[in-house]
């Protein structure tokens, strides 16, 4: 099984091939502890996939939950809220290799 695949761009972070816990402070960008998030988008690989994203830790409050009833993307907007995204692997079900999560930053990060 491959490790989480993280792609960083100036205004977004994309994670695909999720197969372990993912913590923004470890895998995202440790320089920006609580990034200003514009949106979280989940693109499921199958119509039985679901994703939970928590804030701050593996036991923090749930800030995003998406249950796929089809393979359409699920988007939640945060309008620049300061969030530390964390994904607990035991709280997701994803089809192998065809899913991804996109964290889009607020255009004015500071």
Backbone as CSV, one residue per row, in Angstrom:
resi,resn,N_x,N_y,N_z,CA_x,CA_y,CA_z,C_x,C_y,C_z
1,UNK,0.833,-1.172,0.000,0.000,0.000,0.000,0.888,1.249,0.000
2,UNK,0.587,2.204,-0.820,1.379,3.435,-0.913,1.022,4.385,0.222
3,UNK,1.920,5.281,0.535,1.670,6.297,1.561,0.776,7.391,0.995
4,UNK,0.239,8.234,1.899,-0.548,9.376,1.448,0.244,10.155,0.413
5,UNK,-0.401,10.593,-0.643,0.246,11.398,-1.669,-0.248,12.830,-1.496
6,UNK,0.676,13.735,-1.170,0.337,15.126,-0.894,0.953,16.004,-1.966
7,UNK,0.122,16.858,-2.580,0.602,17.806,-3.601,0.346,19.211,-3.083
8,UNK,1.410,20.000,-2.954,1.303,21.367,-2.450,1.450,22.363,-3.597
9,UNK,0.525,23.282,-3.658,0.592,24.399,-4.599,0.494,25.679,-3.780
10,UNK,0.731,26.833,-4.372,0.697,28.065,-3.571,-0.617,28.306,-2.825
11,UNK,-1.752,27.920,-3.390,-3.033,28.199,-2.742,-3.863,26.965,-2.479
12,UNK,-3.221,25.786,-2.449,-3.976,24.567,-2.155,-3.049,23.420,-1.764
13,UNK,-3.660,22.440,-1.120,-3.004,21.174,-0.820,-3.989,20.086,-1.224
14,UNK,-3.519,19.116,-2.004,-4.343,17.988,-2.434,-3.756,16.712,-1.857
15,UNK,-4.638,15.856,-1.330,-4.206,14.569,-0.800,-4.972,13.487,-1.548
16,UNK,-4.242,12.543,-2.114,-4.901,11.377,-2.699,-4.185,10.120,-2.235
17,UNK,-4.728,8.994,-2.565,-4.206,7.715,-2.105,-4.072,7.729,-0.577
18,UNK,-5.123,8.136,0.110,-5.101,8.205,1.572,-5.108,6.792,2.143
19,UNK,-4.075,6.468,2.920,-4.043,5.151,3.565,-3.472,5.219,4.973
20,UNK,-3.449,6.429,5.548,-2.959,6.618,6.912,-3.511,7.942,7.435
21,UNK,-3.366,8.172,8.746,-3.764,9.453,9.310,-3.011,10.566,8.590
22,UNK,-3.641,11.746,8.510,-2.993,12.894,7.889,-3.216,14.102,8.782
23,UNK,-2.122,14.774,9.124,-2.155,15.916,10.029,-1.518,17.108,9.327
24,UNK,-2.253,18.222,9.245,-1.753,19.413,8.565,-0.390,19.834,9.089
25,UNK,-0.192,19.819,10.394,1.058,20.277,10.975,2.249,19.405,10.620
26,UNK,2.003,18.163,10.240,3.076,17.246,9.879,3.249,17.183,8.366
27,UNK,2.148,17.074,7.637,2.209,16.847,6.191,1.801,18.033,5.342
28,UNK,1.119,19.006,5.925,0.636,20.137,5.136,1.704,21.200,5.008
29,UNK,1.808,22.048,6.025,2.789,23.116,6.014,2.970,23.571,7.447
30,UNK,4.014,23.117,8.098,4.221,23.416,9.511,4.494,24.897,9.768
31,UNK,4.800,25.673,8.745,5.043,27.104,8.915,3.747,27.872,9.124
32,UNK,2.650,27.374,8.616,1.352,28.029,8.704,0.464,27.146,9.576
33,UNK,0.548,27.323,10.895,-0.071,26.397,11.843,-1.576,26.270,11.633
34,UNK,-2.288,27.360,11.569,-3.731,27.330,11.326,-4.017,28.093,10.037
35,UNK,-3.986,27.410,8.910,-4.178,28.122,7.645,-5.596,28.654,7.505
36,UNK,-5.723,29.711,6.747,-7.050,30.244,6.412,-7.588,29.407,5.256
37,UNK,-8.606,28.631,5.553,-9.168,27.710,4.565,-10.368,28.345,3.880
38,UNK,-10.365,28.333,2.568,-11.515,28.793,1.799,-12.523,27.661,1.661
39,UNK,-12.021,26.454,1.319,-12.945,25.337,1.150,-12.225,24.008,1.298
40,UNK,-13.017,22.985,1.596,-12.565,21.607,1.569,-13.441,20.899,0.548
41,UNK,-12.797,20.209,-0.397,-13.515,19.466,-1.431,-13.106,18.005,-1.350
42,UNK,-14.092,17.127,-1.352,-13.857,15.687,-1.361,-14.413,15.132,-2.659
43,UNK,-13.563,14.476,-3.438,-13.994,13.812,-4.663,-13.881,12.311,-4.405
44,UNK,-15.011,11.639,-4.212,-14.973,10.209,-3.885,-14.652,9.363,-5.103
45,UNK,-14.117,8.188,-4.833,-13.832,7.259,-5.919,-14.964,6.286,-6.163
46,UNK,-15.879,6.172,-5.178,-16.983,5.228,-5.268,-18.181,5.826,-4.538
47,UNK,-19.364,5.331,-4.830,-20.554,5.890,-4.206,-20.789,5.401,-2.774
48,UNK,-19.848,4.689,-2.198,-19.930,4.290,-0.789,-18.830,4.952,0.048
49,UNK,-18.063,5.852,-0.525,-16.973,6.517,0.190,-17.521,7.541,1.182
50,UNK,-16.769,7.760,2.250,-17.061,8.879,3.131,-15.768,9.388,3.741
51,UNK,-15.796,10.641,4.163,-14.612,11.310,4.690,-15.012,12.176,5.868
52,UNK,-14.191,12.145,6.911,-14.343,13.024,8.068,-13.044,13.797,8.239
53,UNK,-13.153,15.110,8.409,-11.992,15.955,8.694,-12.252,16.618,10.045
54,UNK,-11.253,16.570,10.910,-11.358,17.176,12.236,-10.454,18.399,12.324
55,UNK,-10.664,19.211,13.347,-9.874,20.419,13.552,-8.925,20.240,14.724
56,UNK,-7.617,20.370,14.476,-6.624,20.431,15.531,-5.991,19.135,15.965
57,UNK,-6.747,18.040,15.963,-6.190,16.760,16.408,-7.089,15.625,15.917
58,UNK,-6.632,14.400,16.147,-7.412,13.232,15.740,-8.713,13.105,16.514
59,UNK,-8.827,13.811,17.634,-10.051,13.768,18.439,-10.765,15.118,18.482
60,UNK,-10.298,16.078,17.674,-10.902,17.410,17.644,-12.297,17.393,17.056
61,UNK,-12.958,18.542,17.053,-14.314,18.616,16.515,-14.345,18.331,15.009
62,UNK,-15.420,17.690,14.577,-15.602,17.416,13.151,-15.964,18.720,12.453
63,UNK,-15.177,19.072,11.428,-15.447,20.299,10.672,-15.936,20.003,9.266
64,UNK,-15.761,18.757,8.817,-16.195,18.380,7.473,-16.559,16.902,7.491
65,UNK,-17.738,16.590,6.973,-18.143,15.194,6.816,-18.850,15.080,5.478
66,UNK,-18.443,14.114,4.680,-19.086,13.911,3.381,-19.346,12.424,3.187
67,UNK,-20.581,12.091,2.889,-20.981,10.738,2.554,-21.348,10.745,1.084
68,UNK,-20.671,9.915,0.307,-20.899,9.898,-1.136,-22.063,8.976,-1.461
69,UNK,-23.113,9.540,-2.010,-24.215,8.744,-2.533,-24.050,8.542,-4.032
70,UNK,-23.089,9.276,-4.577,-22.674,9.154,-5.977,-21.225,9.623,-6.027
71,UNK,-20.643,9.732,-7.179,-19.235,10.130,-7.267,-19.051,11.629,-7.519
72,UNK,-20.090,12.430,-7.283,-19.972,13.884,-7.404,-19.151,14.442,-6.254
73,UNK,-18.426,15.531,-6.518,-17.620,16.141,-5.467,-18.510,16.766,-4.402
74,UNK,-17.990,16.784,-3.193,-18.677,17.390,-2.049,-17.798,18.554,-1.577
75,UNK,-18.390,19.755,-1.454,-17.632,20.952,-1.109,-18.260,21.627,0.103
76,UNK,-17.394,22.092,1.006,-17.831,22.906,2.146,-16.967,24.159,2.150
77,UNK,-17.599,25.329,2.286,-16.869,26.595,2.283,-16.662,27.097,3.713
78,UNK,-15.488,27.678,3.962,-15.127,28.174,5.287,-14.792,29.659,5.287
79,UNK,-14.669,30.276,4.138,-14.503,31.723,3.995,-13.359,32.295,4.829
80,UNK,-12.228,31.589,4.835,-11.038,32.098,5.503,-10.898,31.733,6.966
81,UNK,-11.689,30.793,7.453,-11.591,30.377,8.856,-10.217,29.759,9.128
82,UNK,-9.713,29.976,10.337,-8.438,29.400,10.760,-8.687,27.966,11.211
83,UNK,-8.165,27.013,10.463,-8.433,25.597,10.702,-7.127,24.817,10.604
84,UNK,-6.980,23.801,11.453,-5.851,22.858,11.393,-6.461,21.517,10.994
85,UNK,-6.517,21.183,9.696,-7.186,19.956,9.254,-6.412,18.691,9.640
86,UNK,-7.161,17.695,10.107,-6.614,16.399,10.464,-7.581,15.326,9.964
87,UNK,-7.036,14.289,9.326,-7.852,13.172,8.846,-7.440,11.927,9.618
88,UNK,-8.410,11.332,10.308,-8.213,10.074,11.038,-8.571,8.939,10.085
89,UNK,-7.593,8.114,9.729,-7.807,7.083,8.721,-8.947,6.124,9.069
90,UNK,-9.148,5.859,10.345,-10.214,4.933,10.730,-11.608,5.532,10.530
91,UNK,-11.693,6.840,10.245,-12.978,7.508,10.045,-13.295,7.783,8.574
92,UNK,-12.597,7.101,7.674,-12.872,7.292,6.255,-13.011,5.942,5.571
93,UNK,-13.709,5.952,4.470,-13.751,4.816,3.547,-13.573,5.416,2.163
94,UNK,-12.530,4.979,1.459,-12.261,5.507,0.128,-11.879,4.378,-0.823
95,UNK,-12.313,4.520,-2.064,-11.941,3.557,-3.097,-10.475,3.773,-3.454
96,UNK,-9.757,2.716,-3.618,-8.321,2.793,-3.850,-7.910,3.648,-5.025
97,UNK,-7.152,4.697,-4.731,-6.476,5.476,-5.753,-7.306,6.406,-6.611
98,UNK,-8.617,6.435,-6.442,-9.430,7.260,-7.335,-10.044,8.462,-6.633
99,UNK,-9.755,8.658,-5.382,-10.337,9.733,-4.593,-9.283,10.808,-4.333
100,UNK,-9.758,11.980,-3.898,-8.820,12.980,-3.382,-9.561,14.014,-2.540
101,UNK,-8.773,14.713,-1.720,-9.273,15.792,-0.880,-8.474,17.031,-1.234
102,UNK,-9.158,18.149,-1.438,-8.518,19.406,-1.791,-8.804,20.436,-0.707
103,UNK,-7.750,20.977,-0.115,-7.860,22.088,0.820,-7.445,23.333,0.053
104,UNK,-8.380,24.231,-0.162,-8.097,25.468,-0.888,-7.967,26.608,0.123
105,UNK,-6.891,27.371,0.011,-6.642,28.461,0.943,-7.420,29.709,0.559
106,UNK,-7.710,30.519,1.564,-8.284,31.841,1.364,-7.247,32.650,0.589
107,UNK,-7.641,33.422,-0.411,-6.659,34.138,-1.248,-5.721,35.044,-0.468
108,UNK,-6.215,35.650,0.607,-5.382,36.521,1.425,-5.089,35.776,2.703
109,UNK,-3.980,35.051,2.718,-3.694,34.114,3.796,-3.405,34.769,5.122
110,UNK,-3.063,36.007,5.176,-2.757,36.674,6.464,-3.804,37.684,6.803
